[in-house]
């Protein structure tokens, strides 16, 4: 475990079948095995891999987790100073002599101890330097078994993950396909035309991508007449799909089940659902879906006691897929454990077994004694026609404590305050509706590309030209 023994099996059973395709360059199962095996003897106990998408990446990553080795994958687009700092931090924290100790750390392409760490993951936090956590081989093997069952991955599928392999979504998709014996495709870099060509000509049956990519592929695919009728599943992660993206994807890939799920880097898969072809999506809802196979959910209050069905609380998870914890950056708030139940602080509730996600408690807006989570406001406004993206936040208010405000990025043309107010009337309770609406010229994001509510509030307070008040 997690996938090298399977890779050896597929190379023995189907040596000439395609395993990995990157920008048109193909590696067979035997070719991938041989390329990775050739790298193993010179691969150190701890590898820091910072490469762009290529067939070499697939071989190098396979070699980097062989035996007792550990691998950290860094985004090559990160500033060199950050990559150097992380590389040095990893070298200090994970001594090379201890990482590959034991009989499985030799020169063979084989899985090591299932309970030993093999992957050093990086997740952004409130600081400039990402937190680092570790995963055991067993945690990924259990994740593979769960996701293969949940998403219905078959050996005959051809998966396209068009994003960077340095991103955890795409790295996992690669490893999952190697485990399942399923063909994996990616691009040198994300390009709509190249992705469309792969869908049209390479027999892609499965897409793994983020919502922004799905919208671009769907809308431009419809405009350009790109045939996606062969795609049978679309797996989206990163943020909740808005109504416009779902509608476009439905039209472009009419035979696909569209999967959304909730998970965290430290927790792995938690809950999700698939929207079958022809089924009507829920509008503006907070529902995520049922737990993944092997996952238990519990909603606990601030004292660690279970709350009744339908009552808000902190989402706790129990599964064998949870990470081993942090190498650094543990502030005691990110990943917490309570009697074998784990949480990253997300708030939500259960209703008839379905997890409804509300967001982080730290983001909560307290307005006139009512708790409002920006996430539920953003989901409601995201379903309004003409809205591409939404950021909601709380502004200090002498009367209410805070007042809810929302800023929208239009998808095309313009959108009015009246349209937004009307659009949420049947989706949000009156005391949760924004009192002010703003139009965004661009999204307020950090230097690592994540939405920043504090930056939005700075823009509003300072009269920044990035935001304009809507009447």
C-alpha positions as semicolon CSV with decimal commas, in nm:
position;residue;x (nm);y (nm);z (nm)
1;X;0,000;0,000;0,000
2;X;-0,088;0,255;-0,113
3;X;-0,040;0,190;-0,488
4;X;0,303;0,053;-0,587
5;X;0,214;-0,313;-0,538
6;X;-0,092;-0,251;-0,754
7;X;0,125;-0,081;-1,015
8;X;0,343;-0,393;-1,028
9;X;0,031;-0,605;-1,070
10;X;-0,107;-0,401;-1,360
11;X;0,236;-0,399;-1,526
12;X;0,246;-0,779;-1,507
13;X;-0,114;-0,833;-1,619
14;X;-0,150;-0,551;-1,877
15;X;0,204;-0,437;-1,962
16;X;0,119;-0,257;-2,286
17;X;-0,205;-0,089;-2,177
18;X;-0,192;0,285;-2,117
19;X;-0,136;0,395;-1,756
20;X;-0,062;0,769;-1,780
21;X;-0,093;1,029;-2,053
22;X;0,048;1,380;-2,004
23;X;0,006;1,632;-2,285
24;X;-0,014;1,350;-2,538
25;X;0,290;1,163;-2,408
26;X;0,198;0,809;-2,306
27;X;0,338;0,567;-2,050
28;X;0,222;0,207;-2,044
29;X;0,191;0,019;-1,716
30;X;0,520;-0,159;-1,784
31;X;0,679;0,166;-1,898
32;X;0,574;0,350;-1,581
33;X;0,692;0,065;-1,361
34;X;1,029;0,046;-1,535
35;X;1,079;0,424;-1,532
36;X;0,998;0,445;-1,162
37;X;1,206;0,140;-1,073
38;X;1,506;0,293;-1,250
39;X;1,480;0,602;-1,029
40;X;1,441;0,419;-0,696
41;X;1,810;0,343;-0,619
42;X;1,908;0,710;-0,645
43;X;1,594;0,844;-0,472
44;X;1,669;0,973;-0,120
45;X;1,483;0,891;0,199
46;X;1,299;1,223;0,178
47;X;1,214;1,377;-0,158
48;X;1,087;1,729;-0,219
49;X;0,921;1,716;-0,560
50;X;0,853;2,051;-0,726
51;X;0,792;1,979;-1,094
52;X;0,542;2,073;-1,360
53;X;0,313;1,809;-1,506
54;X;0,498;1,542;-1,705
55;X;0,523;1,166;-1,737
56;X;0,848;1,199;-1,541
57;X;0,648;1,342;-1,250
58;X;0,442;1,021;-1,232
59;X;0,758;0,807;-1,229
60;X;0,942;1,032;-0,982
61;X;0,650;1,041;-0,740
62;X;0,618;0,662;-0,754
63;X;0,989;0,623;-0,677
64;X;0,973;0,884;-0,401
65;X;0,721;0,681;-0,198
66;X;0,884;0,338;-0,251
67;X;0,981;0,138;0,055
68;X;1,009;0,359;0,362
69;X;1,057;0,683;0,171
70;X;0,860;1,002;0,220
71;X;0,768;1,264;-0,037
72;X;0,654;1,627;-0,018
73;X;0,507;1,777;-0,336
74;X;0,550;2,154;-0,373
75;X;0,389;2,377;-0,632
76;X;0,662;2,481;-0,879
77;X;0,470;2,807;-0,927
78;X;0,534;2,908;-0,566
79;X;0,806;3,172;-0,516
80;X;1,154;3,023;-0,502
81;X;1,207;3,173;-0,157
82;X;0,903;2,988;-0,021
83;X;1,007;2,661;-0,184
84;X;1,357;2,694;-0,041
85;X;1,219;2,767;0,305
86;X;0,989;2,466;0,294
87;X;1,265;2,238;0,167
88;X;1,490;2,347;0,452
89;X;1,209;2,306;0,705
90;X;1,138;1,954;0,582
91;X;1,507;1,863;0,602
92;X;1,519;1,987;0,962
93;X;1,195;1,819;1,066
94;X;1,228;1,483;0,889
95;X;1,584;1,351;0,934
96;X;1,687;1,157;0,625
97;X;1,836;0,880;0,833
98;X;1,512;0,808;1,015
99;X;1,268;0,841;0,729
100;X;1,368;0,529;0,542
101;X;1,488;0,305;0,822
102;X;1,394;-0,061;0,806
103;X;1,406;-0,350;0,563
104;X;1,164;-0,196;0,314
105;X;1,382;0,103;0,233
106;X;1,601;-0,060;-0,029
107;X;1,612;-0,028;-0,405
108;X;1,288;-0,201;-0,505
109;X;0,970;-0,040;-0,632
110;X;0,741;-0,172;-0,359
111;X;0,511;-0,038;-0,090
112;X;0,652;0,000;0,258
113;X;0,504;-0,039;0,606
114;X;0,129;0,041;0,583
115;X;0,132;0,234;0,910
116;X;0,445;0,438;0,835
117;X;0,416;0,792;0,695
118;X;0,489;0,831;0,326
119;X;0,338;1,167;0,225
120;X;0,413;1,511;0,363
121;X;0,112;1,726;0,281
122;X;0,096;2,103;0,291
123;X;-0,212;2,303;0,372
124;X;-0,250;2,678;0,389
125;X;-0,339;2,847;0,712
126;X;-0,344;3,199;0,847
127;X;0,032;3,232;0,811
128;X;0,244;3,271;0,499
129;X;0,415;2,935;0,553
130;X;0,183;2,636;0,493
131;X;0,124;2,384;0,769
132;X;0,277;2,041;0,709
133;X;0,109;1,714;0,801
134;X;0,184;1,350;0,732
135;X;-0,018;1,059;0,598
136;X;0,037;0,688;0,637
137;X;0,011;0,447;0,346
138;X;-0,286;0,282;0,515
139;X;-0,480;0,610;0,531
140;X;-0,449;0,653;0,154
141;X;-0,529;0,288;0,083
142;X;-0,850;0,326;0,286
143;X;-0,919;0,652;0,101
144;X;-0,873;0,474;-0,233
145;X;-1,114;0,197;-0,136
146;X;-1,370;0,454;-0,021
147;X;-1,346;0,689;-0,321
148;X;-1,336;0,409;-0,579
149;X;-1,661;0,277;-0,434
150;X;-1,824;0,618;-0,388
151;X;-1,737;0,757;-0,732
152;X;-1,772;0,424;-0,913
153;X;-1,423;0,429;-1,066
154;X;-1,371;0,135;-1,304
155;X;-1,055;-0,004;-1,467
156;X;-1,198;0,087;-1,806
157;X;-1,239;0,456;-1,717
158;X;-1,019;0,729;-1,856
159;X;-0,979;1,012;-1,604
160;X;-0,878;1,365;-1,701
161;X;-0,753;1,587;-1,417
162;X;-0,646;1,899;-1,611
163;X;-0,493;2,087;-1,318
164;X;-0,140;2,080;-1,172
165;X;-0,025;1,750;-1,020
166;X;0,124;1,954;-0,735
167;X;-0,234;2,021;-0,618
168;X;-0,365;1,755;-0,381
169;X;-0,686;1,700;-0,581
170;X;-0,492;1,601;-0,892
171;X;-0,211;1,417;-0,713
172;X;-0,470;1,201;-0,540
173;X;-0,652;1,139;-0,870
174;X;-0,327;1,015;-1,024
175;X;-0,254;0,779;-0,734
176;X;-0,616;0,662;-0,718
177;X;-0,604;0,563;-1,086
178;X;-0,274;0,380;-1,038
179;X;-0,434;0,191;-0,748
180;X;-0,749;0,107;-0,944
181;X;-0,572;0,015;-1,269
182;X;-0,746;0,298;-1,451
183;X;-0,603;0,522;-1,723
184;X;-0,503;0,873;-1,606
185;X;-0,472;1,183;-1,825
186;X;-0,354;1,536;-1,753
187;X;-0,218;1,836;-1,942
188;X;0,116;2,018;-1,935
189;X;-0,084;2,307;-1,792
190;X;-0,451;2,391;-1,786
191;X;-0,574;2,496;-2,128
192;X;-0,938;2,486;-2,236
193;X;-0,857;2,382;-2,593
194;X;-0,624;2,102;-2,484
195;X;-0,880;1,975;-2,232
196;X;-1,151;1,976;-2,499
197;X;-0,922;1,785;-2,736
198;X;-0,864;1,520;-2,470
199;X;-1,237;1,485;-2,404
200;X;-1,316;1,462;-2,774
201;X;-1,034;1,242;-2,898
202;X;-0,900;1,042;-2,602
203;X;-1,224;0,885;-2,488
204;X;-1,231;1,060;-2,149
205;X;-1,508;0,919;-1,928
206;X;-1,431;1,097;-1,603
207;X;-1,331;1,453;-1,507
208;X;-1,167;1,558;-1,179
209;X;-1,141;1,935;-1,146
210;X;-1,235;2,250;-0,958
211;X;-1,558;2,446;-1,027
212;X;-1,392;2,729;-1,221
213;X;-1,240;2,479;-1,464
214;X;-1,570;2,296;-1,503
215;X;-1,751;2,619;-1,588
216;X;-1,494;2,717;-1,849
217;X;-1,492;2,374;-2,012
218;X;-1,871;2,349;-2,010
219;X;-1,959;2,695;-2,138
220;X;-1,689;2,706;-2,404
221;X;-1,756;2,344;-2,493
222;X;-2,121;2,427;-2,558
223;X;-2,026;2,732;-2,764
224;X;-1,772;2,535;-2,966
225;X;-1,974;2,217;-3,013
226;X;-1,729;1,997;-2,820
227;X;-1,882;1,653;-2,769
228;X;-1,872;1,544;-2,403
229;X;-2,145;1,282;-2,422
230;X;-1,890;1,013;-2,333
231;X;-1,816;1,165;-1,992
232;X;-2,005;0,964;-1,731
233;X;-1,880;1,123;-1,410
234;X;-1,760;1,467;-1,304
235;X;-1,592;1,503;-0,965
236;X;-1,567;1,858;-0,838
237;X;-1,396;1,985;-0,523
238;X;-1,268;2,309;-0,381
239;X;-1,595;2,496;-0,340
240;X;-1,968;2,448;-0,382
241;X;-2,090;2,437;-0,741
242;X;-2,313;2,730;-0,833
243;X;-2,634;2,685;-1,029
244;X;-2,495;2,831;-1,351
245;X;-2,201;2,588;-1,356
246;X;-2,425;2,288;-1,286
247;X;-2,663;2,391;-1,565
248;X;-2,379;2,437;-1,815
249;X;-2,215;2,107;-1,716
250;X;-2,550;1,929;-1,749
251;X;-2,596;2,053;-2,102
252;X;-2,237;1,990;-2,209
253;X;-2,200;1,643;-2,051
254;X;-2,562;1,519;-2,043
255;X;-2,474;1,162;-1,942
256;X;-2,252;1,251;-1,647
257;X;-2,324;1,216;-1,278
258;X;-2,190;1,531;-1,110
259;X;-2,025;1,456;-0,776
260;X;-1,955;1,712;-0,506
261;X;-1,797;1,631;-0,176
262;X;-1,671;1,778;0,147
263;X;-1,330;1,685;0,280
264;X;-1,016;1,838;0,420
265;X;-0,650;1,771;0,361
266;X;-0,618;1,646;0,718
267;X;-0,942;1,445;0,719
268;X;-0,959;1,305;0,364
269;X;-1,310;1,236;0,233
270;X;-1,603;1,311;0,464
271;X;-1,938;1,337;0,284
272;X;-2,070;1,385;-0,066
273;X;-2,340;1,319;-0,320
274;X;-2,383;1,254;-0,689
275;X;-2,639;1,432;-0,906
276;X;-2,746;1,177;-1,168
277;X;-2,823;1,278;-1,527
278;X;-3,165;1,439;-1,548
279;X;-3,205;1,499;-1,173
280;X;-3,290;1,851;-1,060
281;X;-3,027;2,016;-0,838
282;X;-3,125;2,177;-0,509
283;X;-3,113;2,556;-0,530
284;X;-2,892;2,742;-0,285
285;X;-2,892;2,465;-0,024
286;X;-2,625;2,381;0,232
287;X;-2,663;2,004;0,198
288;X;-2,343;1,816;0,108
289;X;-2,455;1,453;0,115
290;X;-2,410;1,127;0,301
291;X;-2,086;1,009;0,463
292;X;-1,831;0,830;0,246
293;X;-1,789;0,456;0,300
294;X;-1,593;0,401;0,622
295;X;-1,675;0,747;0,764
296;X;-1,880;0,826;1,074
297;X;-2,009;1,177;1,147
298;X;-2,111;1,348;1,469
299;X;-2,216;1,705;1,544
300;X;-2,095;1,824;1,884
301;X;-2,151;2,142;2,083
302;X;-1,881;2,353;2,248
303;X;-1,865;2,114;2,543
304;X;-1,817;1,807;2,322
305;X;-2,173;1,678;2,366
306;X;-2,381;1,553;2,069
307;X;-2,655;1,788;1,950
308;X;-3,001;1,689;1,819
309;X;-3,064;1,633;1,450
310;X;-3,095;1,965;1,269
311;X;-2,898;2,160;1,532
312;X;-2,581;2,348;1,440
313;X;-2,250;2,242;1,590
314;X;-1,895;2,142;1,507
315;X;-1,854;1,864;1,249
316;X;-1,651;1,571;1,387
317;X;-1,529;1,276;1,182
318;X;-1,416;0,924;1,271
319;X;-1,244;0,717;1,003
320;X;-0,919;0,543;0,920
321;X;-0,850;0,803;0,653
322;X;-0,754;1,084;0,892
323;X;-0,394;1,210;0,870
324;X;-0,128;1,145;1,134
325;X;-0,113;1,508;1,244
326;X;0,121;1,800;1,185
327;X;0,495;1,817;1,142
328;X;0,470;2,190;1,207
329;X;0,212;2,466;1,222
330;X;-0,014;2,298;1,478
331;X;-0,183;2,589;1,654
332;X;-0,422;2,361;1,841
333;X;-0,712;2,497;1,637
334;X;-0,676;2,338;1,293
335;X;-0,698;1,960;1,347
336;X;-0,842;1,868;1,685
337;X;-0,919;1,529;1,837
338;X;-1,181;1,443;2,097
339;X;-1,201;1,079;2,206
340;X;-1,110;0,949;1,860
341;X;-1,327;1,202;1,673
342;X;-1,149;1,462;1,458
343;X;-1,246;1,809;1,337
344;X;-1,094;2,100;1,147
345;X;-1,347;2,338;1,301
346;X;-1,613;2,338;1,031
347;X;-1,969;2,403;1,145
348;X;-2,276;2,219;1,021
349;X;-2,566;1,995;1,108
350;X;-2,711;1,657;1,020
351;X;-3,064;1,611;0,884
352;X;-3,177;1,257;0,803
353;X;-2,814;1,150;0,775
354;X;-2,724;1,425;0,527
355;X;-2,444;1,662;0,627
356;X;-2,519;2,032;0,585
357;X;-2,207;2,249;0,592
358;X;-2,218;2,607;0,718
359;X;-1,852;2,709;0,729
360;X;-1,585;2,788;0,988
361;X;-1,693;2,917;1,328
362;X;-1,430;3,190;1,302
363;X;-1,614;3,327;0,994
364;X;-1,953;3,338;1,168
365;X;-2,140;3,670;1,170
366;X;-2,337;3,757;1,483
367;X;-2,610;3,998;1,381
368;X;-2,894;4,097;1,615
369;X;-2,840;3,776;1,820
370;X;-2,858;3,558;1,505
371;X;-2,570;3,339;1,390
372;X;-2,512;3,374;1,016
373;X;-2,247;3,177;0,830
374;X;-2,109;3,350;0,520
375;X;-2,113;3,014;0,338
376;X;-2,494;2,988;0,344
377;X;-2,529;3,346;0,220
378;X;-2,278;3,278;-0,060
379;X;-2,459;2,962;-0,167
380;X;-2,791;3,143;-0,188
381;X;-2,654;3,436;-0,388
382;X;-2,451;3,202;-0,607
383;X;-2,776;3,060;-0,743
384;X;-2,892;3,401;-0,869
385;X;-2,858;3,433;-1,249
386;X;-2,573;3,661;-1,351
387;X;-2,361;3,593;-1,042
388;X;-2,023;3,427;-1,096
389;X;-1,885;3,442;-0,741
390;X;-1,983;3,577;-0,401
391;X;-1,802;3,683;-0,085
392;X;-2,007;3,753;0,229
393;X;-1,880;3,904;0,554
394;X;-1,983;4,089;0,868
395;X;-1,930;4,464;0,914
396;X;-1,930;4,620;1,262
397;X;-2,268;4,774;1,343
398;X;-2,358;4,970;1,658
399;X;-2,716;4,847;1,662
400;X;-2,682;4,483;1,553
401;X;-2,325;4,402;1,655
402;X;-2,254;4,312;1,292
403;X;-2,446;4,349;0,970
404;X;-2,428;4,107;0,680
405;X;-2,280;4,242;0,357
406;X;-2,218;4,060;0,031
407;X;-2,004;4,138;-0,272
408;X;-2,065;3,970;-0,606
409;X;-1,856;3,920;-0,916
410;X;-2,091;3,925;-1,217
411;X;-2,066;3,641;-1,466
412;X;-2,158;3,855;-1,764
413;X;-2,300;4,202;-1,806
414;X;-2,424;4,360;-1,486
415;X;-2,637;4,267;-1,189
416;X;-2,847;4,499;-0,972
417;X;-2,913;4,511;-0,601
418;X;-3,281;4,451;-0,669
419;X;-3,202;4,129;-0,857
420;X;-2,989;4,007;-0,567
421;X;-3,247;4,092;-0,302
422;X;-3,522;3,924;-0,499
423;X;-3,306;3,620;-0,571
424;X;-3,254;3,531;-0,204
425;X;-3,606;3,599;-0,076
426;X;-3,702;3,231;-0,083
427;X;-3,357;3,101;0,009
428;X;-3,254;3,296;0,319
429;X;-3,445;3,392;0,632
430;X;-3,497;3,767;0,656
431;X;-3,250;3,811;0,942
432;X;-2,978;3,634;0,739
433;X;-3,010;3,842;0,423
434;X;-2,739;4,097;0,340
435;X;-2,822;4,456;0,422
436;X;-2,567;4,588;0,174
437;X;-2,458;4,461;-0,167
438;X;-2,141;4,544;-0,355
439;X;-2,015;4,480;-0,706
440;X;-1,662;4,342;-0,738
441;X;-1,411;4,422;-1,011
442;X;-1,213;4,117;-0,899
443;X;-1,219;3,870;-0,612
444;X;-1,041;3,962;-0,287
445;X;-0,779;3,688;-0,259
446;X;-0,458;3,627;-0,067
447;X;-0,123;3,590;-0,241
448;X;-0,192;3,213;-0,243
449;X;-0,522;3,256;-0,426
450;X;-0,766;3,201;-0,137
451;X;-1,071;3,418;-0,078
452;X;-1,001;3,679;0,192
453;X;-1,297;3,823;0,381
454;X;-1,072;4,062;0,576
455;X;-0,945;4,205;0,247
456;X;-1,303;4,258;0,130
457;X;-1,379;4,448;0,451
458;X;-1,065;4,659;0,398
459;X;-1,181;4,745;0,049
460;X;-1,526;4,845;0,173
461;X;-1,395;5,052;0,465
462;X;-1,138;5,228;0,250
463;X;-1,362;5,297;-0,048
464;X;-1,134;5,090;-0,269
465;X;-1,217;5,096;-0,643
466;X;-1,229;4,715;-0,642
467;X;-1,579;4,740;-0,486
468;X;-1,880;4,953;-0,569
469;X;-2,195;4,981;-0,357
470;X;-2,515;4,868;-0,527
471;X;-2,842;5,050;-0,460
